[in-house]
Amino acid sequence: MFEATRAGDLKKVRNPQKLMLRSRSSTLVGVKRVSGGRETAGIGGRRAAGRGSGGGVRPHRP
């Protein structure tokens, strides 16, 4: 893609870009990169407060 961009050949640049956008594996690799490979969300290895933990967000009751 780099060489095609440098040469000004947009057809050769667009095709791999489309493939990467539509690829599930490419999406998963991107998510893994952004998240840093961590298992769960949270701060300092602790998970968000859930049911029965005595804290956290209460469910909405209309």
N, C-alpha and C positions, 0 to 999 in steps of 0.2 A: 504494500500500500504506500509505503514511503517513497519508493522509486516512481510509482505511477503518479503520485501527487507532484513530485518534482518534475516529471516529464509533462504534466498537464493532461494526462489521460484520465478523465473523470469516470469513464465506464469501468475501468479496472479498479477504481477506488470505491465506487458505489456498491458494486456487487458484494465484496466481503463485508462492507458496513451493514448491508441489509441482512446478510446471513447472521452476523453477530447480534443484531437487534432481535431477530426472530428465534434465535437459538435458546432453548431452555438451559442448556449446560452453561452457556455464556452468561446468562442471567444469574445462575447460581454461583458462578465464580466471582461475579461482581459483588454479589451480596456477601460472600465470604470475605472478600477483600475489605469491604467497607466495615463489616462487623469485627474484623480482626480475628476471626475464627473462634470467638467466644461461644460457649454453649448456651447461656441464658442471658437475658437482659438484666441489668441491675447495677448496683454500685458496690464495689468491693467484694464481689462474689456472693452477695446476699440477694435473694429473690424478693420480689414485691410481696407485700403482705396479702395473704389469701384468706380463704374461709377458715375460721376457727383460730386465727393467729392473734386475735384481739386488737388488730389495727387495720389500717388500709381504708379503702373506699367502700362505702356501703352501697348496696344495690338501690337503684331508683325505684321508688314505689309511688305511683300516681294516686 
